[in-house]
Amino acid sequence: MSISSESNAICRGLDEFCLPAVLMHIGRDRLLTWNRNFLEAVGCAEEELQALAASELVFFGATSPEEIAESEESPSPIHLDSCTIRSVATGNMLPGRSFRREDGYVFVMLDPVGIESGSIAEAKLAGQQLERDRMKEALHRTVAQQLVALQFAVEVLKIGLEGGRAPTTAEVDRLAGLLNEMVDSIRALTQETKI
Amino acid sequence: MTILLIENHEDTVTYLKRFLEQLGYEVVVAADMMSAAKAVNAHRFDVILSDIRLPDGDGLTLMERIRGKTEAYAIAMSGLESDADIVRSHSVGYQDHLIKPFTPDKLREVLKKAELVGTRGARRNLHSRSGTSDII
């Protein structure tokens, strides 16, 4: 598994905790992968973020002397630092933490969003609620609508058959099309829930 | 009987309309709040079957605006709503609330209720006009 796909999985997992997270590479000056909370925190679209240089968004430093000492004493090849991330939407600087590897990969995590107390337990609950709401919305927008159409399409054909009218090839094709669209929607939703 | 079907999901409109026509209803379709309000001003409907989510607003606001202009039996259709949403849909004037996905049998059942209420209403009006008791 590459660092990018591992980080992608971690980023998506951190969404559950309302934690915005991003993986970047200092040398390439690029953001490599991020989660939904990060997009919300910086207030920009996926495409917009892809076009931005990492140095336009993430600023390192402001680490306390204790943290520097702790980082230098640590035998770990990971350097811990505090950082700030510029919100594209508001220009506000958001506080976070960065974990830098010697090969230039940096994992950045912002403070939890939308959580007043900042406790992890509350963050987790809020994250789960957000996810539930999002899934509910996605289910209604896609599968529930398609199911209604499909149920009534079948009923229309059934009533037709009862009245001695055989369905046309086009009608059966449309039915198969509706089923395929629903399978695609379910597959897409299942994919989204995988970490 | 005439039904105003207010829904913007293309496939749902196609098959719901055909289903209702097979049941013998005359169906007028409106894809948004504005055209639904226009339709209510222009025609008399026996039943209004409206999605709660509309591209230019919601079915609750629509019902608040049109309730005074129509006596149609109003049925709301929505996704996974909470009890509070259902209470709200009744308070603005919907008599029934269907949660998507609902079955054709469920819709038939609600439409039967609508027909019954419509018949009672017509009989009540007849009695009122002839000066007889309002009790059926």
Interface residues (C-beta under 8 A of the other chain):
Chain A: K136 E137 L139 H140 R141 A144 Q145 Q146 L147 V148 A149 Q151 F152 A153 E155 V156 I159 G160 L178
Chain B: H9 D11 T12 T14 Y15 L16 R18 F19 Q22 G79 L80 K100 P101 F102 T103 P104
